[in-house]
Structure formats: C-alpha cells, structure tokens
Amino acid sequence: MPQTDLGGLSNSANVNDLRSLCIDLAVSAASKAAEGRVQRAQLETETKSSLTDLVTEFDRAAENFIRERLSSQRPQDGIVGEEGLDVPNTSGLTWIIDPIDGTTNFVFGLPAWGCSVAVTQGNTILAGAVHLPVLRETYSAASGRGASINGTELISSQSTSLQTALVATGFAYNSQRRSQQGALVAKLLPQVRDIRRSGSAAYDLCCVAAGRVDAYYEHGLSIWDIAAGVLIAREAGATVEFTPESAVTDITLVA
Ligand code: LIP
C-alpha cells in the first residue's frame, strides 16, 4: 500500500487519536481473552477452513467487543473482521480486526498470540496496534508518526546479509499449500542464519519492527493478520510489500 496523502486526516491529532483508539481496543479485547483463557483448563474449539484452522468463543467475543465499541464511538466507519460480517463505511475509514491472531497458540497455551486492530482510508493504513497480553507487549504506529513498543520507539533491523539473516515465516492451514511452503523453507534454511515460526503474523511483523528478526515472509495471509503489523513495521523503518494490495485473503507478504 503506498503511503499517500491522508486527505482530511492529515491533521496529526486525528491520526494520533486513531492510534490511541487502536491501542485501547486491542489491549481491552486481548486482556479480556487472556482473563477468560486462564479460567478454562480445556477450551471448546470449532474449525473453519480445515481441521487445524481453529476458532473459539474468545475469538468471537473479542471481535464482538471491538465491533460494539466502534459502532458506538465511530458509527460511520466500516469494519472488516476475521470472525464477523463486513460493515460498509460512510466516513471513508475502515477498521480491520483480528481479535486473536495466533489462535492455535491461544488454544495450546503458548504466548505468541494477540489482538490486532488497524484503521485504513482506502489503501492507506492510518494507524494500528497489536497487543500480546501474555508477553505484556503493546505495539502501535500512526502513519508518519513512527512505531513503538510499550511507548518506546521501534527501529527495525537494517541488515542486508541473507547469510546471517534470522527469518520468520508461517504456514497455511491448507495441507497442499503447506507441502509447498515446507519445500520452500527447506531450500531457504541453509542460506540464512535460522528460521523462526511464531504462529502469529501480527507478532512476526512486530518482531520485524523491533529488529528481533531480520525478515519475514508468508503466503496465504488475510488482511486482518497483517494490517496493523504492516504499518508498525514500515514506521519502524522496514520495507514491507504485500500482494494483491486490495485483497482480503490469500495475500503474499515480504518484510
Ligand atoms: C495465523 C497467522 C499466522 C499463520 C497461521 C495463522 P490466525 O492466523 O497469523 O501467520 O502462519 O497459520 O493463519 O488463524 O491465528 O488468526
């Protein structure tokens, strides 16, 4: 997505206000899910696109919470969320929600999961936030205003060496595509320092922003997995490209 003129939102107060709302929504929704998770020894799960593509009551509750807050605070804005129906906008702004990115980690009790909230104007990402409650990390950015982790500025890796690069990636839920992805990562592995697979695209992009990995790539992503993380990584100085730019699913990303 090219960073273009923000139109009526060129006023930094608006952009920074949107960033604050992204943070508030992501932290509130993820914290509720974390509180609920510790009270359940066993989670009831349902499956979506495949036997391994999980969804829980906490995914749905977190998204409904955010949708209710937005319908109250920003009723003219649109919504695209992983678990619910699209809502059109009359304001030109659309909120993109992944209530729990890293759902498999959430179900299995692993720490790399969080809520990702972004707001866009056309193809421009204006602001975004990712909150990972178990890690106690909140990443956020506003277009042209930099990126931060818990309020501290983020600066991405500037390494250009493939041979010493720590590279994050992920794999699709579709077994045929996983087979292709496995063959690709097998070819890449001897050429780089190492591979990391966190299970959350949002977290992988935040790790790019923080310089914790030098690069990240993945095929078959959805816009809600990446919208906030793309802005956070770009505002931290990383180069992030994804295609098709206006797609909702089956996106290929390199950062
Ligand atoms: C996840 C992505 C991750 C990918 C996983 C899964 P979800 O999203 O964030 O990058 O590798 O297979 O798609 O399903 O946890 O929201």
Boltz pocket constraint, residues with backbone or C-beta under 6 A from the ligand:
constraints:
  - pocket:
      binder: B
      contacts: [[A, 54], [A, 98], [A, 100], [A, 101], [A, 102], [A, 103], [A, 104], [A, 169], [A, 170], [A, 171], [A, 172], [A, 173], [A, 199], [A, 200], [A, 201], [A, 202], [A, 218], [A, 220], [A, 225]]
      max_distance: 6.0
